[in-house]
Amino acid sequence: MKYYLIFFIVIIGFCYRYIAFSPHIKQNIIIKPIILEEKEDKKVKEKEIFDFYKDDLITKFVSPNNSFNNLKYIPSDLESIAGEFIFDSKGNQKLRKEALENLNNLAKDFYLEFNTKIKIISAYRSYEYQVGIKKNGCSDLFCAKAGYSEHQTGLAFDMFEASDEKTYLSNKNYKLYYNWMMENSYKYGFINSYRKGKSIDLYEKEPWHFRYVGLKLAKILQDNNMTLIEIFLKQENEK
C-alpha cells in the first residue's frame, strides 16, 4: 500500500511540472485580467427654474423695481394667524395657508428652543394699507410702495419688533432669535429677504422680516448664500 501511495505522489508531481513549464501549454493559456467596471452616474441634475412673475405663486418676486401684475392683488387663501406657539400682537392678522402651516411648524421648534412664542407684529398688508404707511412718510429704504411689498404676497411677516438693524440686534434675546432663524428658518421654507442690505437687496437690513418661498427654493438660497433678488437676477441673466 505504501508503494502505491508513493507512486501516486510522484505522478501528481510530474503532471504539475509538465503543466507549469511546458511551452506548448503556456502558448495556449490566455490569462484574462478581471476588470471591474464602474458605471458612471450620468444623471445630470436639471437646473431649477422658478416662476417669479405670477402674483399668486409662493415664488412671486417683488422689489422696488418689480411690482405685482395686479397692483391691488389680494391672495385668495388668506387665513387668520393662529397657533399654540404664535402670538398675534394685533389680532386677526393673516397669512396665506401654506405659509401659516409652515410658520406653525417653525414656531413650535422655536418655542422648544427658547420657551417663547413668536410674536407677529405685521403680516399680510393690503394695497390700501401700504398706501397709508407711505403717506406717513416712511422711507423707501424701509417701506415698499403699495403694490411692491412682500407683505402684500401674504407670505411675509415681521417678528417681535421693527426698528432698525442696530437697535434690533442690540437686544440680547432678539439677537439669539435672529441667529436661530438664520440657521433654521429655511428648513420650514422661510428666508430673511433683506439680510445683505440696500446695496444688494435694495432695502436696509431687516433682521425681523421673514418671507415664505417654499422648502425647495429656501434650501437653494441657504446652500448658496443668496437672497431672493440675487437668484432672481441670476435667472434673468441666464435667459
Protein Blocks (a to p, Z undefined) as FASTA:
>chain_A
ZZmmmmmmmmmmmmmmmmmmmmklmmmpccddddddddddfbdcddddddfkbmkbckbc
cdfklccfblmbccfkbccdddfkbccfkgoiacdfklmmmmmmmmmmmmmmnopacddf
bdcddfklmmmmmmnopafklmccehiafklnopaccehiacbfklmmmpmklmmmmmmm
mmmmmmnopacfklnojmlnopacdfkbccdebjklmmmmmmnopafklmmmmmmmmZZ
